[in-house]
């Protein structure tokens, strides 16, 4: 498939998924703001009124810098994991590179997250943090996160074809990840001996990098970015190899 045809296919698959997701919804993309706003409100109430956390300023925006990356990860991973099975009829009828299905599911989720990212930026500015030169690093760290989720989606999307229970494993891991990512607690609360290990979690690394840039006005450490890059590209490489190795057997199980 020619490069131009491939880009055309990716664009149309992403837009199709985007339109289908909000079809017949009166509020459209505004629904994507409901979950982070509700969770931000609940966590802010709990950790400012019931269990006050006096070490964190502007707890609402602090929580949102954790919720937005986590929401992207959990939704993109879940949709990409189920994408091959749910697109079985399309795969059988249309001769397209199979890898495009989970990859476009991730990209479509990134597009759907635009409203949440805009909300995050608005709150950052509202609380007076302002724009700094390190905002230029945000596309880099988010790009690495997208590469990581694409790799995961290729792996679990492949597994889901042969083991349909994979979707429930993904849902369970997403639940665990909510607690293993510093969404409502600062990185300083993690025991020092676990902090280097925590940075190998790409979702936690994205949260830390986002807070460095948006709330602290400093560049993420080179060590953090290196770990994020290594795990992200490593996962993408494993995912690509796994998918290519098993995709020829998809027809027997779809």
C-alpha positions as CSV (number, residue, x, y, z in Angstrom):
1,X,0.0,0.0,0.0
2,X,1.3,3.4,-1.0
3,X,2.2,5.9,1.7
4,X,-0.5,8.3,0.5
5,X,-3.1,5.6,0.6
6,X,-2.0,4.5,4.1
7,X,-2.3,8.0,5.4
8,X,-5.7,8.3,3.8
9,X,-6.8,5.0,5.5
10,X,-5.5,6.0,8.9
11,X,-7.2,9.4,8.7
12,X,-10.6,7.9,7.7
13,X,-10.4,5.1,10.3
14,X,-9.6,7.6,13.1
15,X,-12.5,9.9,12.0
16,X,-14.9,7.0,11.6
17,X,-14.2,5.9,15.2
18,X,-14.5,9.4,16.4
19,X,-17.9,10.0,14.8
20,X,-19.2,6.6,15.9
21,X,-18.3,7.2,19.5
22,X,-20.3,10.4,19.7
23,X,-23.1,9.5,17.3
24,X,-26.6,10.3,18.7
25,X,-25.1,12.0,21.7
26,X,-26.6,15.5,22.3
27,X,-23.5,16.9,24.0
28,X,-20.9,15.2,21.8
29,X,-17.3,15.5,23.0
30,X,-18.4,17.3,26.2
31,X,-19.3,13.9,27.6
32,X,-15.5,13.1,27.6
33,X,-15.2,15.9,30.2
34,X,-17.7,14.4,32.6
35,X,-15.5,11.6,34.0
36,X,-12.4,13.7,34.8
37,X,-14.5,16.5,36.2
38,X,-16.4,14.1,38.5
39,X,-13.3,12.3,39.6
40,X,-11.4,15.6,40.1
41,X,-14.3,16.9,42.3
42,X,-14.5,13.7,44.4
43,X,-10.8,13.4,45.0
44,X,-10.4,17.1,45.7
45,X,-13.2,16.9,48.3
46,X,-11.8,13.7,49.9
47,X,-8.2,14.9,50.1
48,X,-8.9,18.5,51.1
49,X,-11.9,18.1,53.4
50,X,-11.7,14.5,54.8
51,X,-8.1,13.6,54.6
52,X,-6.4,17.0,54.1
53,X,-3.2,17.0,52.1
54,X,-1.4,20.2,52.9
55,X,1.7,19.4,50.9
56,X,-0.1,20.0,47.6
57,X,-1.2,23.4,46.3
58,X,-4.2,23.7,44.0
59,X,-5.2,20.1,44.5
60,X,-7.8,20.2,41.7
61,X,-5.3,20.9,38.9
62,X,-2.8,18.6,40.6
63,X,-5.3,15.7,40.3
64,X,-6.2,16.6,36.7
65,X,-2.6,16.4,35.6
66,X,-2.8,12.8,36.8
67,X,-6.3,12.0,35.6
68,X,-5.9,13.1,32.0
69,X,-2.8,10.8,31.2
70,X,-4.4,7.9,33.1
71,X,-7.7,8.3,31.3
72,X,-6.0,8.3,27.9
73,X,-4.0,5.2,28.8
74,X,-6.9,3.2,30.2
75,X,-9.3,4.1,27.3
76,X,-6.7,3.7,24.5
77,X,-5.5,0.4,25.8
78,X,-9.0,-1.0,26.3
79,X,-10.2,0.1,22.8
80,X,-7.1,-1.1,21.0
81,X,-7.2,-4.4,22.8
82,X,-10.7,-5.1,21.6
83,X,-10.3,-3.5,18.1
84,X,-9.3,-6.6,16.1
85,X,-12.2,-8.7,17.5
86,X,-14.7,-5.9,17.1
87,X,-13.5,-5.2,13.5
88,X,-13.7,-8.8,12.4
89,X,-16.2,-8.2,9.6
90,X,-14.2,-5.2,8.3
91,X,-10.9,-7.2,8.3
92,X,-12.5,-10.0,6.3
93,X,-14.0,-7.7,3.7
94,X,-11.3,-5.1,3.2
95,X,-7.6,-5.8,2.4
96,X,-5.8,-3.4,4.7
97,X,-2.7,-3.7,6.9
98,X,-4.1,-5.3,10.0
99,X,-1.8,-3.3,12.2
100,X,-3.8,-0.2,11.3
101,X,-6.8,-1.3,13.3
102,X,-5.3,-1.2,16.9
103,X,-3.1,1.8,16.0
104,X,-6.0,3.9,14.7
105,X,-7.9,3.0,17.9
106,X,-5.2,4.6,19.9
107,X,-5.0,7.6,17.7
108,X,-8.7,8.0,17.8
109,X,-8.6,8.0,21.6
110,X,-5.9,10.7,21.5
111,X,-8.3,12.8,19.4
112,X,-11.1,12.2,21.8
113,X,-8.9,13.3,24.6
114,X,-8.5,16.8,23.1
115,X,-11.3,18.2,25.3
116,X,-9.7,16.9,28.5
117,X,-6.3,18.3,27.5
118,X,-7.9,21.6,26.8
119,X,-9.5,21.6,30.2
120,X,-6.2,20.8,31.8
121,X,-4.5,23.7,30.1
122,X,-7.3,26.0,31.0
123,X,-7.1,25.1,34.7
124,X,-3.3,25.4,34.7
125,X,-3.7,29.0,33.4
126,X,-6.6,29.7,35.7
127,X,-4.5,28.8,38.8
128,X,-1.8,31.1,37.6
129,X,0.9,28.7,36.6
130,X,1.4,30.3,33.2
131,X,3.1,29.1,30.1
132,X,6.8,28.3,30.1
133,X,9.3,27.2,27.5
134,X,9.1,23.6,28.6
135,X,5.6,23.3,27.2
136,X,7.5,22.5,24.0
137,X,8.4,19.1,25.6
138,X,4.7,18.1,26.0
139,X,4.3,16.7,22.5
140,X,7.5,14.6,23.1
141,X,6.3,13.0,26.3
142,X,2.8,12.5,25.0
143,X,4.2,11.0,21.8
144,X,6.2,8.5,23.8
145,X,3.1,7.6,25.7
146,X,1.2,7.1,22.5
147,X,4.0,4.8,21.2
148,X,3.8,2.8,24.5
149,X,0.0,2.3,24.3
150,X,0.3,1.4,20.6
151,X,2.7,-1.4,21.5
152,X,0.5,-2.6,24.3
153,X,-2.5,-2.5,22.0
154,X,-0.8,-4.6,19.4
155,X,0.1,-7.2,22.0
156,X,-3.2,-7.5,23.8
157,X,-5.1,-7.0,20.5
158,X,-3.4,-10.1,19.2
159,X,-4.0,-12.0,22.4
160,X,-7.7,-11.1,22.4
161,X,-8.1,-12.9,19.0
162,X,-7.1,-16.2,20.6
163,X,-8.0,-15.6,24.2
164,X,-11.3,-13.6,24.5
165,X,-10.8,-13.1,28.3
166,X,-8.0,-10.7,27.5
167,X,-10.4,-7.8,27.7
168,X,-11.1,-8.6,31.3
169,X,-7.4,-8.8,32.2
170,X,-7.0,-5.4,30.6
171,X,-9.8,-3.9,32.7
172,X,-8.4,-5.4,35.9
173,X,-4.9,-4.1,35.1
174,X,-6.4,-0.6,34.4
175,X,-8.0,-0.7,37.8
176,X,-4.7,-1.6,39.5
177,X,-2.9,1.1,37.5
178,X,-5.2,3.8,39.0
179,X,-3.5,3.2,42.3
180,X,0.0,2.7,41.0
181,X,0.1,6.0,39.1
182,X,0.5,9.1,41.3
183,X,-2.8,10.6,40.4
184,X,-3.9,11.9,43.8
185,X,-0.6,11.6,45.7
186,X,2.7,13.3,45.0
187,X,5.8,11.5,43.8
188,X,7.5,12.4,47.1
189,X,5.0,10.2,49.0
190,X,6.5,7.1,47.3
191,X,9.2,5.3,49.3
192,X,12.7,6.4,48.1
193,X,13.7,2.8,47.2
194,X,10.7,2.5,44.9
195,X,10.9,5.8,43.1
196,X,13.4,4.7,40.4
197,X,11.2,1.7,39.7
198,X,8.1,3.9,39.5
199,X,9.7,5.8,36.7
200,X,9.7,2.8,34.5
201,X,5.9,2.9,34.5
202,X,5.2,5.0,31.4
203,X,1.9,6.3,32.7
204,X,3.5,7.4,36.0
205,X,6.4,8.9,34.0
206,X,4.0,10.9,31.9
207,X,2.2,12.2,35.0
208,X,5.5,13.2,36.6
209,X,6.8,14.9,33.4
210,X,3.5,16.7,33.0
211,X,3.6,18.1,36.5
212,X,7.2,19.1,36.1
213,X,6.3,21.1,33.0
214,X,2.9,22.5,33.8
215,X,3.0,22.9,37.6
216,X,6.7,23.3,38.5
217,X,7.9,25.0,35.3
218,X,11.0,22.8,35.0
219,X,12.1,20.3,32.5
220,X,11.7,16.6,33.3
221,X,14.9,14.9,34.3
222,X,16.9,13.2,31.6
223,X,16.7,9.9,33.5
224,X,12.9,10.1,33.5
225,X,12.7,10.8,29.8
226,X,15.2,8.0,29.0
227,X,13.2,5.5,31.0
228,X,10.0,6.6,29.3
229,X,11.6,6.3,25.9
230,X,13.2,2.9,26.5
231,X,10.0,1.3,27.8
232,X,7.8,3.0,25.1
233,X,9.9,2.0,22.1
234,X,10.7,-1.4,23.6
235,X,7.0,-2.1,24.1
236,X,6.2,-0.9,20.5
237,X,8.9,-3.2,19.1
238,X,7.6,-6.2,21.0
239,X,4.0,-5.4,20.0
240,X,5.0,-5.0,16.3
241,X,6.9,-8.3,16.3
242,X,4.0,-10.1,18.1
243,X,1.4,-8.8,15.8
244,X,3.3,-9.6,12.6
245,X,4.0,-13.1,13.9
246,X,0.4,-14.1,14.6
247,X,-1.7,-12.0,12.3
248,X,-1.8,-14.7,9.6
249,X,-3.8,-16.9,11.9
250,X,-6.5,-14.3,12.7
251,X,-8.9,-15.6,10.0
252,X,-9.1,-19.0,11.8
253,X,-10.3,-17.4,15.0
254,X,-12.3,-14.3,14.0
